[in-house]
Amino acid sequence: MSRTVTRREFLKKSLAGTGLTLAVAMTPFGHKIFALGESEKDIPFKPNVWLQIAPDNMITVYVNKSEMGQGIYTSLPMIVAEELDADWKQIRVKSAPARDEYKDPVWGSQGTGGSTSIRHMHETLQKAGAAAREMLVKAAAQMWKIEESDCETSSGKVRNNKNGRSLTYGVLSQKAAQMKVPQQPKLKSGQTKLIGTPVKRVDIPAKVNGSAVFGFDVQVQGMLYGTVERPSAYGAKAISYDEKSSLKIPGVRYVAPISRGICNDCY
């Protein structure tokens, strides 16, 4: 698919400071324009898999647990925000993808249950926020040419205690990205600023306005629906099943025994 790009559009993109690079290629079918990517100033600072800080000061926290009404889309990001000394108004929450680095460190999976989300993830998320804060402080100290001990963090900013000036995390994000990620960052001590205070649940608005996406809403190419046929008595196990007859049922694609019964994958 191609379309005509006017000189005005080209100049707007070039002069807007977006960092967008365009390449023009002549082909037998006319000219084509390709976007080559963003500039470094637009790339978020992501010191670990649990959070990223964008130049516009928005902080995204990735949650590896399922929100099932228990409030962990709010409570887990609060742990990160507390250690990071972030402004809660600048926190955004995203569901973590299914990847090894997002596994629960205790269970070794991304399972959710047993009231374990806070207990299992607390230390990991603390360190994630503390590491980012330490890198931001180091970046600010280098820019001001002062000691890190002369810097103080609060509400998404690093303050210079020598002259009272401050820099936002967004402004410091690209400089901080050049710092080495500390493996054992120093955690905050003393009274918490955010944890223990009443905050609005971040998952509620989407559930109220209908935009929330639940597992039942997800559709992917070639998706099948699985059902499990279980023995009628508790503790009983399947002795046999007729796979050939099952596959003759319209829509049934796959039949296999599992530890709890017989699994059917259908249209």
N, C-alpha and C positions, 0 to 999 in steps of 0.2 A: 504493500500500500504506500502511495506517495502523494504528496501535496505540494503546492507552490508555497514557498516561504518568501515573504516580501523583505525588502531591504530594511524596513522599519522593524520587523520582528527580529531580524538578524542583529541589528544594532542594539535593540533593547536587551537581548540576551548577552551580547558582548560587553555592554557598558554597565549592566546592572550589578556586576561584581559577584555573580553567582558561581563563577569558576567553570561554567559550562564551555567545553571545547567542541567546536563543530568542524567536521571535515566534509568537503564537497567532492564527489566523484562523478565524472562524466561516463555514461554508459550508452549503449545503442538505443536505450529506451528513454534517454533524457538524463538529467542530473539527479543525484541522490545525496541527501544530507544525513550524516551520522553524528550522534552525540557521543563524545569520547569519555565523558566522566566528569566527576565533581572535583573541585580543588580541595586541598587538605583542610582549609578552614571550615569546610562544610561537613567534614567527617567527624562523627561523635567520638568522644574520649571513652574507651571501653577497657578499663584496667583488668576486668575479669568478666566471666560469663553472666554475672548477676546484675550488673548495672551498666548504664552508659550515660554520659553527660553531653548534651548537644551545646553548640555555641550560643543557642538562644536560651540557655539556662534550664531547659527541660531535662529532667532526670528520669530515665526509664528503668524500672526494676523488673526483672524477670522472675516469675514465681513458678516453681516446679511442682506445685501441689494443685489439686483440683478444688475449686471453690464450690462447695456444696451447701452453702448457707451458714457455714461455721465462721466465716469472716477472715479467712487466711489471706485473701487478696488485699486486705487492709493491714492485718497484723504483721505479716512477713515483711512487706515493704517498710513498715514502721521501724523494724530492727535496723535495716539498711540506712534509712533516713536519720535515725538517732545517732549512729556511729559516724555518719557522713556530716552531721550538723547541717542537714539540708532544710530548705524551706518546703514544708509539706505541700504547699500550694503548687509547687513545681514538680511534684512526683507524678509519674504516669506508670501504670502497671500493665504488663503483658504476660501472657501465658508462655512459659518456656517451651521450646520445641522438644520433641522426643529424641534426646541425644544423651550419650554417656555422661558428659560433663554436668548434666543437670540431675543426675540420680541422687536420691536421698543417701547421704554418707553412711547412715546406719543400716538401712535396708538394702542398699545397692540397687535400688529401682526407683521409679517415679510414682510409686503407689501412694495413696492417701488414705489414712484411716487410723483408728485407735487413739485419737487425740494426740498424735505424735508430731504433727507438723512443726510446732514451735520448739518442742524439745529436741527434735532431730536437726532442725535447720538453724537454730539460734546462733551457735558459734560460727558456722560457716558464713552466715549473712553479716554477722558482726565484723568478721575479718574482712569481708568484701567492702563494706562501707569504710572501715578504718584504713584500709590500704589506699582507697581512692582519696580520702581526706589527707593522708600523709603525703601523697604525690602532689596534690593541689597546694599544700602548704610549702612544699619544697620548691614548686614552680614559682610561687609568689615571692618567696625569700630570695630566689635567684634574680627575679626581675627587679626587686627593690634593693638588692645587694645588702641584705640584712641577715641576721641569724634566724633560723626557723623558730627559735624560742621567743622571738619578738613578734610572732604572728599568732593570730587567734581566729578560730572559725566560728561562724554563727549564721544561721538562716541563709545558707547558700552562698556565703561570701568569706573571703579571707581578709582579715583586718590587720593593718600595720600599726602595732601599738606605739611605734615611735612618733608617727605623725597623724595617726587617726584615719588615714586613707584606707580604702578597701577595694577589692577586685572581686567580681562575681565568679562563680565556678565556670560559667560559660566562657568568660573572657580568658580564664586560665586553662581551659580544657586542652587546647592544642599544645601548650607548653608542658602541661602535666603528662601528656601522652608520650613525651620524650624521656620521662623519668623511669627508672627501674622499678618494677612492681615489688613492693616489700612482701616477703613470704611470712613474716611474723610481725605484722603491724601492731603498734601499741594501741590497746583499746582504751576508750574513755573510762574515767572513773568518777564516782560521785553521783549526784542526783541526776536523773534523766530529765530531758526537756520535753520530749514528745511522748515517749512510752508512759502510759498511765494517765494520759489526758484524753478527753472525749473527742474523737474525730469522726467524720461522716464516713460510712462504709463506701468504698470506691466502686463496689459491684452493684449497688442499689439503683442508680439512675438508669443503667442499661436494662435492668430487669423490669423497671417500671415503664420505660418507653418502648419496650419490646425489641430493642436492638441487640440484646444479649444473645450470643451464639452458644447453644448447648450441644452436647454430644449427639443428641437426636437430630439436630439441624444440619450436621455436616454431611455433605455429599461429595464423593470423589469418583473419578472415572473407573468404571468396572466394579463398583462396590457391590458386595453381596451381604445378605442378612443371615446371621448365624442363629440357630436355635439349638437347644440341648434337650434331648429326651432322657429323662431320669427315671430310675426304678421307682415304683410306687411306695415301697417301704424304705424307711430310714436305714441307712447303712448297707442296703442291698447293692449288688453290683450286676452289671449286664453280663449275661452268659453268652448270648449270641445275637446277631442281627442280620437282616437280609439286605445286603448292600445293593444287589442287582435290582430288586423290586423297588427299593427306595429311590434309585436313580431314574426309574421310569415315571416317577411323580413329576408333573410339569413344574419346571422352575428349579428343581433340585440339581445342584451341580456337583456336590461333594458330600460324602458321608464317611465318618471316621469315629472310632471309639476314643474316648478320653477318660480320665480317671473318675469323672462324675457321671458318665453316661455316654450317650451317642450324640455327636455334633453333626448338624446338617447346615450346609451353606447353600442359600437359595437366592433367587432374584430379589 
